[in-house]
């Protein structure tokens, strides 16, 4: 009998635990339909960026002010700046069309650092038909006087403001750089997060030593990067009332299996899709189903979390004891 690979994420029923995370593939509905046909359980839209929205809002402000000294009648054609949905019209239309044509959940995405403006755009994304919202909070505290508590509070405030404005589920995409990852996860859960996405890959600059300039280039993930999110998903599983999504390093069905065994509800992939195309999805799901059949698992629900810290015979493998064991066991 074919294994049941259905799962639930953010309270939403999904046909599979493989989710297409934010990427250029989500820029048109035809691609989203292809992702669904290939077996993706859901798709996360590419992000709306705070800097982009602020820049475009300033441009509208300048247009509005430029007309003030010309002909008063023309001003009646400009909506109030505070309510003008600048920069999001095409994005919202894409969500609206995708939600109408796709059966899989469409998850909106906001990328920024401050609470201002997030509530308006979050609500607009909900009204366009998104099934859920992912907050991709990208914040690198370059001000060395800023405390860890300040950084954490910024995340919490963004989440609280958004949760006040929408009724759809909200997930927070986290970086791994908090001093106490478990406590931060708990704090966000208590602040209303419906799910946590582990982990955000910050794109750090490189240095071009020939031209003495900073380079910003996209580096796709590698399968070896599964280990950090794998560890934290295994630790957090069944300790918080939130959905857990794994992202980073999902290139094969084996990576998907590992994340599910650790306790993830879903695993998200972008790099594999960009490298190999949408056709990689069926092979990843086939690998999952074959593995399940060979080991007698009838459903994803049955296998999920069995290798988490809660269920393994040696929970110290998730802690320092294993670190010492690995170092002493390495032979080079």
Secondary structure, 3 states (H helix, E strand, C coil): CCCECCEEECCEEECCCEEECCCHHHHCHHHHHHHHHHCCCEEECCCEEHHHHHHHHHHHHHHHHHHHHCCHHHHHHCCCHHHCCCCCHHHHHHHHHHHHHCCCEEEEEEEECCCCCHHHHHHHHHHCCCCEEEEEECCCCCCCCCCHHHHHHHHHHHHHHHHHHCCCEEEEEECCCCCCHHHHHHHHHHCCCCEEEECCCCCCCEEECCCCEEECCCCCCCHHHHHHHHHHHHHHCCCCCCEEEEECCCCCHHHHHHHHHHCCCEEEECHHHHHHCCCHHHHHHHHHHHHHHHCCCCEHHHHCCCCCCCCCCCHHHHCHHHHHHHHHHCCC
